[in-house]
């Protein structure tokens, strides 16, 4: 909803007519009508009054149109005088901080890329993306990245992609997440060349309560080479099974698969 729609919605929700709202604000019913039609917008002082009448924040009322209105509100502050100007300017600064969020870019650069970039912003455009060697933000791209959406050599976040990716949804060389897709994948649901999870599918090896693929170890198995898990299965038996079908498997990875296979339950 835009500002006009929110004013109408909140007025009706509070059970006020246009006349009653106008009386509370000390203005005419026609002014309210123009606001709700979108042919006019309230002055900043009236916007503050609206937020108090409706019991909502200014951010909620104007966040969909803040960028368009922010310069007009600042002009109002400049035209005011004394304490009134100071208060209006403070409110405008708060609105600008709300839009901008927190931003930091280090002056130190490596290969022309900032060492550290931080962008926690409500602006999801290109200016709201953190890009640096170390990147943190709603959207982060870097060598080491942290973000709701994170892409990097090593990435952490809700949705991640990278050589090493850790997140709710993770995709990468080494992926760890609720849903993980990678060369080596760990997760509740894991898909990869080598995968470990409650439900796992591996084109080479899969270990899980339910496992499918070429070589599988699990309680419920479906594959070409299958080892069904049972209480008391020994690490020697698991390792011998893996060596039989994958004699060239990297030793540390074989050890990890063996340990995880012993503790499926």
C-alpha positions in Angstrom: 0.0 0.0 0.0 1.1 3.5 -0.7 0.7 6.5 1.7 -2.7 7.4 0.4 -4.0 3.9 0.8 -2.5 3.6 4.3 -4.2 6.8 5.5 -7.6 5.6 4.2 -7.0 2.1 5.7 -5.9 3.3 9.1 -8.7 5.9 9.3 -11.4 3.2 8.6 -9.7 0.8 10.9 -9.9 3.3 13.8 -13.6 4.0 12.9 -13.1 7.6 12.0 -14.9 9.5 9.3 -13.0 12.0 7.2 -14.6 14.8 9.2 -13.6 13.3 12.5 -10.0 12.8 11.5 -9.9 16.3 10.1 -11.2 17.7 13.4 -8.4 15.8 15.3 -5.8 17.3 13.0 -7.3 20.8 12.9 -7.7 20.7 9.1 -10.5 20.5 6.6 -12.3 17.3 5.4 -11.2 18.3 1.9 -7.5 18.0 2.9 -8.1 14.4 4.1 -10.0 13.6 0.9 -7.0 14.8 -1.2 -4.6 12.8 0.9 -6.6 9.6 0.4 -7.0 10.3 -3.3 -3.3 10.7 -3.7 -3.6 14.2 -5.1 -1.8 15.8 -2.1 0.5 14.6 0.7 0.5 15.6 4.3 3.1 18.0 5.6 5.6 16.5 8.0 3.9 18.0 11.1 0.6 16.4 10.0 2.3 13.2 9.2 3.6 13.1 12.8 0.0 13.8 14.0 -1.4 11.0 11.8 1.0 8.5 13.3 -0.1 9.4 16.8 -3.8 9.3 15.9 -3.5 5.9 14.2 -1.0 4.5 16.7 1.5 3.5 14.0 5.1 4.6 13.2 6.0 7.2 10.6 8.2 4.5 9.0 5.1 2.4 8.4 3.2 5.2 6.8 5.8 6.5 4.5 8.3 3.8 3.8 6.9 3.1 0.3 7.3 6.7 -0.7 10.1 8.0 1.5 12.6 8.6 -1.2 10.2 10.7 -3.2 9.1 12.8 -0.2 12.3 13.1 1.8 13.6 16.2 0.1 10.2 18.0 0.5 10.2 17.2 4.2 13.7 18.6 4.5 12.6 21.8 2.8 9.9 22.2 5.3 12.4 21.9 8.1 14.6 24.6 6.5 11.6 26.9 6.2 10.6 26.4 9.8 12.3 28.3 12.6 13.8 27.8 16.1 12.8 24.7 18.0 10.3 23.6 15.4 13.1 23.5 12.8 15.3 21.5 15.0 12.6 18.9 15.7 11.6 18.6 12.0 15.2 18.3 11.0 15.6 15.5 13.6 12.6 13.6 12.2 13.9 13.9 8.7 17.3 12.6 9.7 15.6 9.6 11.4 13.7 8.9 8.1 16.9 9.1 6.1 18.7 6.7 8.5 15.8 4.3 8.2 16.2 4.2 4.4 19.9 4.1 4.4 20.4 1.6 7.3 24.0 1.0 8.2 26.7 1.3 5.6 30.5 1.1 5.8 33.2 0.7 3.2 36.8 0.5 4.3 39.3 2.8 2.6 41.8 -0.1 2.4 41.5 -2.0 -0.9 43.0 -5.1 -2.3 43.1 -5.3 -6.1 40.7 -2.4 -6.2 38.2 -4.2 -4.0 37.4 -2.8 -0.4 38.8 -4.9 2.4 35.5 -4.6 4.3 32.0 -3.7 3.0 28.9 -3.6 5.2 25.4 -2.8 3.9 22.5 -3.4 6.2 19.9 -1.4 4.2 16.2 -1.4 3.2 17.4 -0.6 -0.2 17.6 -3.9 -2.1 19.0 -2.3 -5.3 22.7 -2.4 -6.3 23.6 0.2 -3.7 22.3 -2.1 -1.0 24.7 -4.9 -1.9 27.9 -5.4 0.2 30.9 -6.1 -2.0 34.3 -6.6 -0.6 37.0 -9.1 0.5 34.9 -9.3 3.7 31.2 -8.5 2.9 28.3 -8.3 5.4 24.8 -7.2 4.6 21.3 -8.2 3.5 23.0 -9.2 0.2 26.7 -9.9 0.5 29.3 -10.8 -2.2 32.9 -11.3 -1.3 35.7 -13.7 -0.5 34.3 -14.1 3.1 30.6 -13.1 3.0 27.8 -13.0 5.6 24.3 -12.1 4.6 20.7 -13.2 4.1 21.8 -13.8 0.5 25.5 -14.5 0.5 27.9 -15.4 -2.3 31.6 -15.9 -1.8 34.5 -18.2 -1.5 33.3 -18.8 2.1 29.7 -17.7 2.7 27.4 -17.8 5.6 23.7 -16.9 5.6 20.1 -17.9 4.9 20.7 -18.5 1.2 24.4 -19.1 0.4 26.6 -20.1 -2.5 30.3 -20.5 -2.5 33.3 -22.8 -2.4 32.3 -23.3 1.3 28.7 -22.5 1.9 26.9 -22.7 5.2 23.2 -21.7 5.4 19.6 -22.7 5.5 19.8 -23.2 1.8 23.4 -23.9 0.7 25.1 -24.6 -2.6 28.8 -25.0 -3.2 31.8 -27.1 -3.2 31.3 -27.9 0.4 27.7 -27.2 1.4 26.2 -27.4 4.8 22.5 -26.5 5.4 18.9 -27.7 5.9 19.0 -28.1 2.1 22.5 -28.6 0.8 23.7 -29.1 -2.7 27.4 -29.5 -3.4 30.4 -31.6 -4.2 30.3 -32.6 -0.5 26.9 -31.9 1.0 25.8 -32.1 4.6 22.1 -31.4 5.6 18.7 -32.6 6.5 18.3 -33.0 2.8 21.6 -33.4 1.0 22.4 -33.7 -2.7 25.9 -34.0 -4.1 28.7 -36.2 -5.3 29.3 -37.1 -1.7 26.3 -36.5 0.6 25.5 -36.9 4.2 22.0 -36.2 5.7 18.7 -37.4 7.0 17.8 -37.8 3.4 20.8 -38.0 1.2 21.5 -38.6 -2.5 25.0 -39.0 -3.8 26.1 -39.6 -7.4 29.1 -41.4 -5.8 28.4 -41.9 -2.1 25.4 -41.2 0.1 25.1 -41.7 3.9 21.8 -41.1 5.6 18.7 -42.5 7.3 17.3 -42.6 3.8 20.1 -42.8 1.2 20.1 -43.2 -2.6 22.8 -43.1 -5.3 25.7 -45.2 -6.5 27.2 -46.4 -3.2 25.0 -45.9 -0.2 25.0 -46.6 3.6 21.8 -46.1 5.5 18.8 -47.5 7.3 16.7 -47.2 4.1 18.9 -47.7 1.1 18.5 -47.6 -2.7 21.6 -47.8 -4.9 24.1 -49.9 -6.9 26.3 -50.8 -3.9 24.4 -50.8 -0.6 25.3 -51.3 3.1 22.3 -51.4 5.4 22.9 -49.8 8.8 22.3 -51.9 11.9 22.9 -51.4 15.6 26.5 -52.1 16.4 27.9 -51.7 12.9 31.7 -51.3 13.2 33.8 -48.6 11.6 36.0 -51.3 10.2 33.1 -52.8 8.3 32.1 -49.4 6.9 35.6 -48.5 5.9 36.1 -51.8 4.2 32.9 -51.3 2.3 34.0 -47.9 1.1 37.5 -49.1 0.2 36.0 -52.0 -1.8 34.0 -49.7 -4.1 36.0 -46.5 -3.9 39.7 -47.4 -3.3 40.9 -44.0 -4.4 38.6 -42.0 -2.1 40.5 -39.3 -0.2 41.4 -40.6 3.3 40.0 -37.7 5.4 36.7 -37.8 3.5 36.5 -41.6 3.9 37.0 -41.0 7.7 34.2 -38.4 7.8 31.8 -40.7 5.9 32.7 -43.6 8.2 32.1 -41.6 11.4 28.8 -40.2 10.1 27.7 -43.7 8.9 28.2 -45.1 12.4 25.9 -42.4 13.9 22.9 -42.4 11.5 20.5 -42.9 14.4 
